[in-house]
Amino acid sequence: MRPTGTRRRSPSAAPRHEIRKYEAQRQANKSTYWVIFELIWRDFFRFFALKHGNRIFFEGGTSGTPLAWNPDPELWKRWRDGTTGLPLVDANMRELAATGFMSNRGRQNVASYLVLDLGVDWRRGADYFESLLLDYDVTSNWGNWVAAAGLTGGRVNHFNITKQSKDYDAAGDYVRAWCPELRNVPAAKVHEPWTMSREEQERAGCRIGQDYPAPVPASRLGRPHSSGAGGGGGRTSSGRPQSRFGGGGDGRGGRGGRGGGGGGRRQSEFERYQ
């Protein structure tokens, strides 16, 4: 029981207060804005999980929508290993495997591609993130994944991966850093290397299908939702927010904190609720 006169506070109220103090003493800038913004999203998914309980782990999500998943095992492996042939997806997946980190923008794009293009069960992606993310947080991770899968109700946010890559990595520096096969591919082609002619591939030392994988052909894609493709971003038609990936920052989980002493591996949330 709380002492008389005390108030129940949001989990991020204290850090927001400190940030406001910093802004008052020094300056407000884009960095302070985004810290508060992400803390609010973290809180949103904590309340989202309180409302929906274990349904955030269910195959049909909180909306209970039945979808048919693509059974092709190679598609999952290519996504996991960063060999999809889409530079933005591959760069982010390789960064995650190497560092335990991925940007919020990257998380939204790779989740959209896995579920809405390849048609792989979203819970496999959430489970994989749980096993690697240094900033893993149950509600942020699983709440964002179920939203990315379009299983919370409202519009499905289907990202155009190539457009996102050009918008947020125009010069291609990021994709080249994590996909060294593309190091000599010019900026005009680095986000769509499969469009290079044979001569361009030879000049860049990047032969598609040999040095760097060709994209998954359209005939093998899953597309579990019958409609709802869009450009990504914005809010759903019902007013529900789009997926916003981010860890809770509490040091739990992932490669950096989910372990612990004793024998045996703890079951993931996916294994517990599948």
Backbone bond lengths (Angstrom), bond angles and torsions (degrees), N, CA, C in turn:
res aa  C-N    CA-C-N  psi(-1)  N-CA   C-N-CA  omega(-1)  CA-C   N-CA-C  phi
1 M - - - 1.462 - - 1.529 109.16 -
2 R 1.334 116.73 137.62 1.452 120.87 -179.86 1.521 109.92 -78.77
3 P 1.342 117.40 144.47 1.463 119.63 174.56 1.518 110.14 -59.67
4 T 1.318 116.37 148.87 1.461 121.23 179.52 1.521 110.65 -57.25
5 G 1.333 114.72 135.04 1.462 119.56 176.58 1.512 114.21 92.85
6 T 1.347 118.47 -8.01 1.465 119.35 178.86 1.516 109.70 -86.72
7 R 1.334 115.68 158.65 1.458 120.49 -179.96 1.519 109.74 -117.78
8 R 1.341 115.26 147.21 1.459 120.02 174.97 1.521 108.19 -78.15
9 R 1.339 117.15 128.99 1.458 120.54 -174.87 1.523 111.03 -111.66
10 S 1.325 115.32 152.23 1.453 121.46 172.73 1.524 108.75 -63.26
11 P 1.361 118.33 147.89 1.466 120.23 179.23 1.516 113.33 -56.34
12 S 1.345 117.78 -27.38 1.469 119.13 -177.50 1.518 112.81 -101.83
13 A 1.336 117.66 10.94 1.465 119.55 -177.98 1.521 111.46 -62.71
14 A 1.322 117.56 -43.67 1.465 120.57 -178.55 1.522 112.26 -63.52
15 P 1.354 119.61 -50.89 1.464 117.72 178.10 1.523 113.02 -62.83
16 R 1.339 118.40 -34.10 1.463 119.85 177.23 1.524 110.32 -63.14
17 H 1.340 115.57 -39.56 1.461 119.87 178.89 1.524 110.20 -61.80
18 E 1.322 117.49 -42.10 1.465 120.69 -179.89 1.519 111.23 -66.57
19 I 1.324 116.36 -38.20 1.462 119.63 178.65 1.532 110.59 -65.96
20 R 1.325 116.43 -40.91 1.466 119.47 177.49 1.522 110.95 -62.58
21 K 1.330 117.12 -37.63 1.464 120.72 175.88 1.524 110.33 -61.57
22 Y 1.321 115.72 -44.61 1.470 120.26 179.12 1.527 110.31 -60.56
23 E 1.343 116.36 -44.14 1.456 120.28 -179.25 1.527 111.16 -62.83
24 A 1.333 116.84 -39.16 1.456 120.59 -179.26 1.526 111.01 -68.77
25 Q 1.339 116.80 -37.55 1.459 121.05 -176.99 1.523 112.64 -81.66
26 R 1.346 116.66 -32.58 1.462 120.09 -176.47 1.527 111.32 -118.95
27 Q 1.334 116.07 -83.31 1.455 118.76 177.75 1.521 109.97 -165.51
28 A 1.329 114.98 154.26 1.463 120.91 170.71 1.526 107.49 -93.12
29 N 1.310 116.92 139.11 1.457 120.17 179.85 1.530 109.49 -148.07
30 K 1.312 116.12 -175.56 1.463 119.99 -178.82 1.523 111.39 -61.43
31 S 1.310 116.83 -35.99 1.461 120.10 -178.39 1.522 111.57 -65.15
32 T 1.333 117.62 -45.26 1.458 119.34 179.78 1.526 110.53 -66.85
33 Y 1.329 116.72 -36.72 1.466 120.55 177.31 1.516 110.67 -59.59
34 W 1.339 116.70 -48.19 1.463 119.63 -174.76 1.524 112.54 -71.16
35 V 1.329 117.89 -30.86 1.466 118.81 175.70 1.525 110.02 -61.52
36 I 1.329 116.47 -47.83 1.465 120.29 179.40 1.523 110.59 -64.23
37 F 1.325 116.60 -42.22 1.462 121.44 179.84 1.526 111.22 -57.24
38 E 1.334 116.30 -45.87 1.471 119.81 -178.55 1.527 111.48 -70.55
39 L 1.321 117.45 -33.14 1.464 119.58 176.22 1.523 111.02 -64.31
40 I 1.319 116.38 -37.70 1.465 120.16 177.48 1.526 110.25 -64.49
41 W 1.332 116.86 -41.45 1.461 119.26 177.20 1.526 111.25 -64.03
42 R 1.325 116.70 -39.40 1.465 119.26 176.86 1.517 110.01 -58.69
43 D 1.328 116.70 -45.77 1.463 120.44 178.93 1.521 111.55 -62.78
44 F 1.347 115.64 -39.80 1.459 118.47 179.45 1.526 110.66 -56.12
45 F 1.334 117.31 -47.25 1.455 119.26 -176.45 1.531 112.81 -72.53
46 R 1.313 117.25 -23.01 1.467 118.54 172.62 1.529 110.24 -68.54
47 F 1.325 116.92 -42.80 1.465 119.43 176.62 1.523 111.24 -69.69
48 F 1.322 116.30 -35.36 1.470 121.19 176.63 1.526 110.28 -58.89
49 A 1.339 116.45 -43.58 1.461 120.67 179.34 1.529 111.26 -69.00
50 L 1.325 117.36 -36.90 1.465 119.79 176.57 1.524 110.81 -61.97
51 K 1.318 115.95 -38.72 1.460 119.96 -179.15 1.528 111.98 -70.01
52 H 1.337 117.00 -44.13 1.469 120.52 -171.01 1.528 114.08 -99.02
53 G 1.319 117.83 -13.53 1.457 120.29 177.01 1.526 112.88 58.86
54 N 1.330 116.26 -138.97 1.464 121.03 -174.44 1.523 113.88 -67.51
55 R 1.320 117.46 -8.99 1.465 118.63 179.85 1.523 112.43 -65.31
56 I 1.330 118.24 -18.15 1.462 118.91 177.23 1.528 111.12 -69.35
57 F 1.340 117.71 -11.05 1.462 121.34 177.92 1.531 112.41 -103.56
58 F 1.322 117.50 -5.67 1.460 120.29 -173.83 1.527 111.23 -78.73
59 E 1.306 115.74 151.15 1.464 121.54 -177.57 1.521 112.38 -55.74
60 G 1.320 117.49 -42.07 1.462 121.44 -179.78 1.503 113.70 -86.71
61 G 1.324 117.77 6.53 1.449 122.17 177.88 1.513 113.17 66.50
62 T 1.303 116.17 -164.08 1.465 120.42 -178.89 1.521 112.02 -75.37
63 S 1.338 117.03 -17.53 1.467 120.13 177.72 1.522 112.24 -87.96
64 G 1.348 116.38 -15.26 1.457 120.10 -179.16 1.515 113.80 69.91
65 T 1.337 117.28 24.76 1.461 121.39 -177.28 1.525 110.82 -77.46
66 P 1.325 119.08 122.91 1.473 120.28 178.11 1.525 110.94 -79.68
67 L 1.318 116.60 129.64 1.460 121.73 177.97 1.524 108.98 -128.91
68 A 1.325 116.42 151.68 1.464 121.83 176.78 1.523 108.52 -98.29
69 W 1.334 116.97 124.06 1.463 120.97 -175.88 1.518 111.48 -94.61
70 N 1.322 114.98 152.05 1.458 122.47 179.40 1.531 109.30 -75.94
71 P 1.337 118.93 122.66 1.470 120.33 -176.31 1.525 114.34 -85.30
72 D 1.333 118.78 -0.72 1.465 122.74 -175.91 1.529 110.40 -65.64
73 P 1.353 119.04 110.53 1.471 120.68 -176.03 1.526 113.76 -68.46
74 E 1.319 117.48 -24.23 1.467 119.63 -178.12 1.523 111.67 -68.12
75 L 1.328 116.53 -31.52 1.464 119.61 -178.35 1.525 110.93 -64.96
76 W 1.333 116.18 -43.22 1.467 119.96 176.45 1.521 110.36 -60.91
77 K 1.321 117.28 -45.05 1.460 121.46 -177.41 1.526 110.91 -63.49
78 R 1.319 117.35 -41.64 1.466 119.80 -179.67 1.521 110.90 -66.02
79 W 1.315 117.24 -39.06 1.469 120.28 176.87 1.524 110.20 -64.34
80 R 1.316 116.35 -50.04 1.473 121.31 -177.42 1.524 111.68 -59.95
81 D 1.333 116.97 -40.41 1.455 121.43 -174.20 1.527 113.30 -87.90
82 G 1.335 117.87 -3.03 1.456 119.96 -178.89 1.512 112.93 69.74
83 T 1.342 116.35 43.17 1.465 121.13 179.38 1.531 110.17 -130.02
84 T 1.326 116.62 39.91 1.466 120.72 -178.45 1.522 112.62 -78.52
85 G 1.327 117.22 -19.06 1.450 120.81 -174.00 1.516 113.04 89.54
86 L 1.332 117.01 -2.31 1.466 122.36 173.87 1.526 106.92 -104.06
87 P 1.330 118.86 110.04 1.467 121.32 -171.77 1.524 115.13 -54.23
88 L 1.329 118.75 -41.58 1.462 119.62 -178.02 1.528 111.23 -64.58
89 V 1.311 117.00 -43.31 1.467 120.83 178.05 1.527 109.76 -64.51
90 D 1.322 116.62 -48.30 1.462 120.41 -176.75 1.525 111.90 -62.55
91 A 1.338 117.16 -43.02 1.467 120.62 -179.33 1.525 110.51 -61.99
92 N 1.317 117.22 -44.18 1.465 120.09 -179.18 1.518 111.96 -66.50
93 M 1.318 117.59 -41.50 1.461 119.92 -179.38 1.526 111.34 -67.65
94 R 1.306 116.98 -35.38 1.474 119.87 177.56 1.531 110.80 -70.14
95 E 1.332 116.17 -38.67 1.463 119.32 176.90 1.523 110.30 -62.56
96 L 1.325 117.13 -43.38 1.464 120.73 179.04 1.526 110.94 -59.57
97 A 1.324 117.28 -46.68 1.462 120.83 -178.20 1.521 111.83 -64.34
98 A 1.331 116.48 -34.16 1.460 120.56 -176.45 1.520 113.22 -83.45
99 T 1.341 117.68 -31.12 1.460 120.51 -169.69 1.525 115.06 -123.40
100 G 1.331 118.06 -18.69 1.460 120.13 -173.45 1.509 113.09 79.59
101 F 1.331 116.81 13.11 1.468 121.30 -178.75 1.518 110.23 -130.54
102 M 1.333 115.23 148.90 1.459 122.36 169.89 1.516 107.07 -151.15
103 S 1.321 116.55 141.89 1.460 120.34 179.62 1.528 110.39 -66.79
104 N 1.325 116.09 160.83 1.457 119.95 177.36 1.523 111.04 -60.66
105 R 1.321 117.09 -42.04 1.465 120.65 179.19 1.520 110.41 -60.93
106 G 1.332 116.07 -42.65 1.455 119.74 178.25 1.518 112.12 -63.25
107 R 1.331 117.13 -41.38 1.462 120.79 -179.01 1.522 111.39 -61.98
108 Q 1.321 116.54 -40.43 1.458 119.85 179.25 1.526 111.12 -64.95
109 N 1.319 116.27 -41.67 1.462 119.78 -177.20 1.524 112.94 -71.59
110 V 1.323 117.69 -44.59 1.471 117.99 -178.16 1.525 111.04 -69.63
111 A 1.335 117.12 -32.14 1.462 119.99 176.76 1.521 110.64 -67.23
112 S 1.322 116.50 -45.13 1.460 121.00 178.57 1.524 110.21 -59.02
113 Y 1.326 116.89 -43.89 1.469 119.66 -177.69 1.527 111.15 -66.63
114 L 1.330 117.40 -44.33 1.462 120.06 -178.34 1.529 111.56 -60.50
115 V 1.330 115.85 -46.71 1.464 119.85 -172.38 1.521 112.43 -88.08
116 L 1.333 116.99 -48.42 1.458 119.94 -169.52 1.516 113.86 -89.66
117 D 1.346 117.69 -16.74 1.464 120.72 175.08 1.528 111.55 -106.59
118 L 1.333 116.97 -53.49 1.455 119.44 -179.04 1.523 112.31 -77.48
119 G 1.328 116.84 -24.61 1.455 120.14 177.93 1.514 113.92 76.77
120 V 1.335 117.18 26.04 1.469 121.86 179.35 1.527 109.35 -87.08
121 D 1.316 116.58 141.69 1.471 122.94 178.96 1.521 110.11 -48.44
122 W 1.319 116.61 121.94 1.466 122.41 -175.95 1.519 112.85 -58.20
123 R 1.339 116.91 -28.87 1.466 120.21 -176.98 1.524 111.83 -66.48
124 R 1.322 117.24 -27.00 1.468 119.60 176.68 1.529 110.04 -66.55
125 G 1.328 116.56 -39.46 1.461 119.60 177.27 1.510 111.96 -67.02
126 A 1.330 116.58 -43.33 1.466 120.36 178.99 1.522 110.65 -62.39
127 D 1.326 116.42 -40.50 1.459 122.01 179.29 1.527 110.75 -64.64
128 Y 1.326 116.55 -40.38 1.460 120.67 179.59 1.520 110.64 -66.48
129 F 1.323 116.72 -43.56 1.466 119.95 175.84 1.524 110.51 -59.48
130 E 1.326 116.92 -42.40 1.467 120.49 179.74 1.524 111.12 -57.60
131 S 1.320 116.56 -35.94 1.471 120.15 -175.83 1.519 113.15 -76.36
132 L 1.342 118.00 -18.07 1.464 120.09 -172.85 1.524 115.60 -119.93
133 L 1.314 118.48 -31.16 1.463 119.71 -172.03 1.527 112.69 -65.66
134 L 1.293 116.30 128.43 1.460 120.62 175.32 1.518 111.59 -69.90
135 D 1.343 117.29 -28.25 1.459 120.63 -179.70 1.529 111.37 -100.90
136 Y 1.330 116.09 26.41 1.469 119.94 -176.35 1.527 111.59 -56.72
137 D 1.325 114.54 133.35 1.455 122.94 174.90 1.522 105.88 -140.20
138 V 1.324 117.62 131.49 1.463 121.48 -172.84 1.523 111.71 -54.76
139 T 1.327 116.95 -54.51 1.459 119.16 -172.32 1.524 112.01 -71.61
140 S 1.325 118.34 -38.85 1.459 120.28 178.40 1.528 110.72 -64.78
141 N 1.325 116.08 -45.36 1.463 119.98 -176.96 1.521 111.60 -66.55
142 W 1.327 117.13 -56.22 1.460 120.37 -174.18 1.525 112.05 -74.00
143 G 1.318 117.31 -33.56 1.460 119.43 176.11 1.513 111.83 -65.16
144 N 1.333 116.43 -41.66 1.454 120.01 178.68 1.521 112.10 -68.22
145 W 1.322 116.80 -40.08 1.464 119.15 -179.05 1.524 111.54 -66.41
146 V 1.328 117.73 -42.55 1.460 118.94 -179.85 1.532 109.89 -66.47
147 A 1.326 116.99 -32.57 1.466 120.32 175.67 1.526 110.68 -70.09
148 A 1.338 117.17 -42.25 1.464 121.23 178.95 1.524 111.48 -61.91
149 A 1.337 115.76 -31.24 1.460 120.42 179.34 1.523 112.45 -76.90
150 G 1.326 117.15 -5.35 1.457 120.80 -179.39 1.508 112.98 73.60
151 L 1.337 116.65 32.84 1.461 120.82 -174.49 1.524 112.73 -117.66
152 T 1.339 115.87 28.77 1.462 120.05 174.34 1.524 111.38 -115.58
153 G 1.328 117.42 0.59 1.456 121.74 -176.65 1.523 109.93 98.31
154 G 1.331 117.07 155.71 1.450 120.58 -179.98 1.513 112.18 87.85
155 R 1.326 114.83 -169.59 1.458 121.02 -176.00 1.517 111.27 -67.97
156 V 1.331 116.04 147.13 1.458 122.09 176.28 1.524 108.76 -88.92
157 N 1.329 117.38 123.38 1.468 121.72 179.76 1.525 109.88 -87.86
158 H 1.325 115.70 94.16 1.463 122.50 -178.05 1.524 108.35 -99.43
159 F 1.326 117.25 113.08 1.455 121.59 -173.68 1.530 111.62 -84.07
160 N 1.322 115.05 139.81 1.459 122.58 171.14 1.529 105.98 -86.19
161 I 1.319 117.32 102.05 1.465 121.88 -170.39 1.527 111.76 -62.09
162 T 1.316 117.05 -43.80 1.469 119.78 -178.28 1.524 110.81 -64.60
163 K 1.319 117.43 -43.26 1.466 120.51 178.15 1.520 110.89 -62.16
164 Q 1.322 117.20 -43.87 1.463 121.13 178.65 1.526 110.52 -60.28
165 S 1.320 115.92 -41.94 1.462 120.66 -179.37 1.521 110.93 -62.18
166 K 1.317 116.66 -43.91 1.465 120.63 179.38 1.527 111.57 -68.98
167 D 1.329 116.50 -36.86 1.464 120.20 -178.58 1.525 112.51 -68.45
168 Y 1.334 117.28 -39.20 1.462 120.48 -170.56 1.531 114.16 -107.64
169 D 1.330 117.16 -5.26 1.471 120.39 178.27 1.525 107.84 -146.21
170 A 1.314 114.79 55.65 1.467 121.11 -169.52 1.530 113.42 -52.92
171 A 1.325 117.40 -42.83 1.461 120.41 -178.24 1.524 112.82 -81.60
172 G 1.337 116.53 -12.80 1.461 120.52 178.93 1.512 114.58 82.70
173 D 1.330 117.34 13.99 1.473 119.71 -177.40 1.531 111.79 -63.02
174 Y 1.330 116.48 -41.33 1.461 119.43 -177.84 1.523 111.34 -66.35
175 V 1.325 117.34 -48.86 1.465 118.40 -176.83 1.528 111.25 -66.08
176 R 1.323 117.18 -33.56 1.466 118.79 177.20 1.529 111.68 -68.21
177 A 1.339 116.74 -33.42 1.471 120.18 -179.16 1.523 111.44 -62.65
178 W 1.336 116.82 -37.20 1.464 120.71 -176.13 1.524 113.80 -103.54
179 C 1.309 116.53 -11.54 1.471 121.71 175.48 1.525 107.35 -124.34
180 P 1.327 117.67 77.41 1.469 120.05 -174.95 1.524 113.55 -61.14
181 E 1.328 117.77 -16.81 1.462 120.05 176.02 1.528 111.04 -60.13
182 L 1.346 115.71 -23.40 1.464 121.23 -176.01 1.530 112.47 -96.73
183 R 1.326 117.97 9.48 1.467 120.86 -169.50 1.531 112.89 -57.88
184 N 1.321 117.91 -32.08 1.458 120.50 -176.87 1.529 113.35 -104.77
185 V 1.319 116.23 8.21 1.465 119.78 178.53 1.527 108.18 -79.47
186 P 1.328 118.73 129.42 1.474 120.15 -178.23 1.518 112.01 -65.69
187 A 1.336 115.60 156.33 1.464 121.46 -176.27 1.523 112.29 -56.65
188 A 1.323 116.80 -33.26 1.464 120.13 -178.03 1.525 112.60 -65.69
189 K 1.341 116.87 -20.29 1.465 120.37 -176.87 1.530 113.34 -121.67
190 V 1.324 117.78 -5.81 1.465 119.29 -170.42 1.531 112.93 -66.86
191 H 1.324 117.87 -25.57 1.455 120.16 179.40 1.531 112.47 -88.58
192 E 1.323 115.63 -13.35 1.468 122.11 176.47 1.530 108.90 -137.68
193 P 1.321 117.26 62.63 1.473 119.28 -172.89 1.522 113.65 -62.33
194 W 1.328 117.49 -22.26 1.465 120.84 179.74 1.525 112.13 -68.40
195 T 1.346 117.12 -12.51 1.468 119.85 178.84 1.528 112.01 -86.24
196 M 1.330 117.92 -3.88 1.471 120.33 178.07 1.522 110.04 -67.81
197 S 1.318 115.28 142.55 1.462 119.96 172.86 1.530 108.84 -72.09
198 R 1.308 116.34 169.09 1.474 120.22 178.80 1.523 110.45 -59.62
199 E 1.333 115.76 -39.72 1.465 119.37 179.71 1.527 110.93 -65.75
200 E 1.330 117.17 -40.84 1.465 120.68 178.94 1.526 110.75 -65.63
201 Q 1.297 117.01 -38.63 1.460 120.13 177.39 1.525 111.26 -62.83
202 E 1.315 116.78 -41.27 1.468 120.53 178.90 1.522 110.69 -64.40
203 R 1.338 116.74 -42.96 1.471 119.83 -179.86 1.524 111.24 -64.22
204 A 1.325 116.90 -36.72 1.468 121.18 -178.29 1.522 112.25 -83.63
205 G 1.331 117.17 -8.49 1.462 119.90 -176.97 1.515 111.89 64.59
206 C 1.324 116.10 32.09 1.467 121.63 -176.78 1.523 109.05 -137.36
207 R 1.328 115.50 92.17 1.458 120.25 179.72 1.527 108.98 -89.03
208 I 1.323 115.41 120.61 1.454 120.62 -177.39 1.524 109.59 -68.77
209 G 1.334 114.56 130.35 1.461 120.52 -176.09 1.508 112.64 94.38
210 Q 1.352 116.38 -12.05 1.468 120.51 177.77 1.530 110.63 -122.84
211 D 1.336 116.54 -64.14 1.461 119.85 179.45 1.527 111.89 -79.67
212 Y 1.329 115.66 -33.84 1.471 121.63 178.11 1.518 107.40 -138.45
213 P 1.343 117.59 138.47 1.473 119.56 -173.20 1.523 113.47 -66.46
214 A 1.320 114.80 149.27 1.457 120.81 171.33 1.524 108.40 -76.68
215 P 1.325 118.28 151.14 1.468 120.02 178.74 1.529 111.93 -61.66
216 V 1.317 115.27 157.98 1.464 120.32 175.69 1.527 108.09 -64.39
217 P 1.335 118.48 127.73 1.467 119.41 -179.85 1.517 111.97 -64.50
218 A 1.318 115.47 149.17 1.457 121.15 -176.71 1.520 112.42 -57.41
219 S 1.328 116.98 -30.16 1.466 120.45 -177.60 1.521 112.92 -66.15
220 R 1.344 116.52 -17.15 1.468 119.90 -178.46 1.527 112.95 -102.45
221 L 1.320 116.88 -2.06 1.461 119.92 -179.52 1.524 110.33 -71.89
222 G 1.358 114.89 156.64 1.456 119.65 -176.00 1.515 114.10 -95.37
223 R 1.354 117.45 -53.14 1.456 123.14 -178.00 1.532 112.22 49.29
224 P 1.334 118.31 67.39 1.473 120.87 -175.17 1.521 114.33 -64.86
225 H 1.339 117.78 -28.01 1.464 120.34 176.97 1.525 108.39 -88.33
226 S 1.283 116.59 137.05 1.460 120.01 -178.33 1.511 112.89 -72.89
227 S 1.351 117.71 -21.23 1.456 121.82 179.77 1.503 108.47 -154.88
228 G 1.346 115.26 177.60 1.461 120.07 174.30 1.502 114.12 110.63
229 A 1.366 116.96 7.65 1.458 118.12 179.06 1.523 110.16 -66.61
230 G 1.322 115.28 139.14 1.459 120.37 179.70 1.504 109.74 -149.57
231 G 1.309 116.39 -166.13 1.449 120.52 -176.22 1.505 113.38 -96.63
232 G 1.333 117.19 -2.03 1.454 119.77 -178.43 1.513 111.34 87.96
233 G 1.306 115.28 151.48 1.451 120.00 176.99 1.507 111.58 88.74
234 G 1.324 115.92 173.07 1.460 120.89 178.76 1.510 111.85 82.01
235 R 1.325 115.12 -166.11 1.450 120.57 -179.15 1.507 108.96 -119.58
236 T 1.309 116.46 157.60 1.445 120.18 -179.27 1.510 110.12 -70.12
237 S 1.336 115.38 161.10 1.449 120.06 -177.18 1.516 112.43 -64.80
238 S 1.312 117.37 -22.61 1.459 120.35 -179.82 1.519 112.30 -90.24
239 G 1.356 117.07 1.79 1.451 120.64 179.75 1.517 113.03 91.09
240 R 1.340 117.09 -1.54 1.460 118.54 177.42 1.517 109.21 -77.42
241 P 1.323 117.99 142.19 1.453 119.15 -177.48 1.512 111.76 -71.45
242 Q 1.344 115.79 153.44 1.445 120.76 176.01 1.521 109.44 -71.38
243 S 1.332 115.26 169.25 1.460 120.43 176.74 1.518 109.90 -59.33
244 R 1.323 115.97 136.14 1.457 120.61 177.81 1.507 107.71 -135.98
245 F 1.332 116.92 98.18 1.454 119.93 -176.08 1.515 111.49 -74.77
246 G 1.345 114.91 146.59 1.460 120.51 174.44 1.504 109.34 171.26
247 G 1.313 116.88 144.77 1.448 120.31 179.47 1.505 111.59 -83.55
248 G 1.313 114.83 167.64 1.451 119.64 -178.39 1.509 113.83 -82.78
249 G 1.332 116.10 -13.44 1.455 118.96 177.51 1.513 113.57 71.51
250 D 1.361 117.00 18.52 1.451 118.07 -177.93 1.523 112.41 -100.80
251 G 1.330 115.91 10.24 1.463 119.30 174.35 1.505 113.98 79.86
252 R 1.322 118.23 4.52 1.447 119.91 -177.63 1.513 110.28 -87.26
253 G 1.303 114.39 144.03 1.440 120.52 163.03 1.510 115.05 79.13
254 G 1.338 112.65 -174.36 1.440 120.43 -178.89 1.509 111.09 63.66
255 R 1.317 114.41 -167.67 1.441 119.63 -176.49 1.516 110.81 -69.00
256 G 1.357 116.50 -20.77 1.455 118.38 -173.46 1.506 114.61 -92.63
257 G 1.361 119.44 -14.93 1.446 115.71 -174.16 1.501 116.07 -154.86
258 R 1.360 118.23 2.26 1.444 117.87 -174.13 1.521 112.04 -88.10
259 G 1.285 116.96 -7.56 1.456 120.05 -174.71 1.504 112.87 -72.55
260 G 1.306 115.77 -125.29 1.446 119.08 -177.89 1.508 109.60 127.99
261 G 1.302 116.14 166.29 1.449 120.31 -177.36 1.504 112.19 -74.30
262 G 1.298 115.17 173.46 1.460 120.01 176.90 1.503 111.41 90.94
263 G 1.321 115.87 170.84 1.455 121.29 -176.70 1.504 111.07 -92.80
264 G 1.337 114.74 160.52 1.449 120.90 174.61 1.519 112.30 83.84
265 R 1.336 115.08 150.31 1.460 120.46 179.82 1.513 109.97 -95.27
266 R 1.320 116.50 133.50 1.446 120.30 178.39 1.520 110.10 -65.91
267 Q 1.303 117.59 140.25 1.447 120.79 176.84 1.521 110.85 -63.72
268 S 1.319 115.93 140.23 1.458 119.97 174.70 1.525 108.66 -77.24
269 E 1.343 115.32 168.54 1.442 119.44 177.44 1.525 111.52 -62.21
270 F 1.333 116.31 -35.74 1.470 121.14 178.47 1.523 110.84 -61.90
271 E 1.327 116.27 -44.67 1.457 120.24 -179.04 1.525 111.65 -67.76
272 R 1.311 116.78 -31.71 1.457 120.00 -178.16 1.527 111.94 -73.18
273 Y 1.335 116.69 -33.68 1.451 119.19 -170.33 1.520 115.21 -115.29
274 Q 1.359 118.26 1.55 1.458 117.81 179.96 1.529 111.81 -69.37
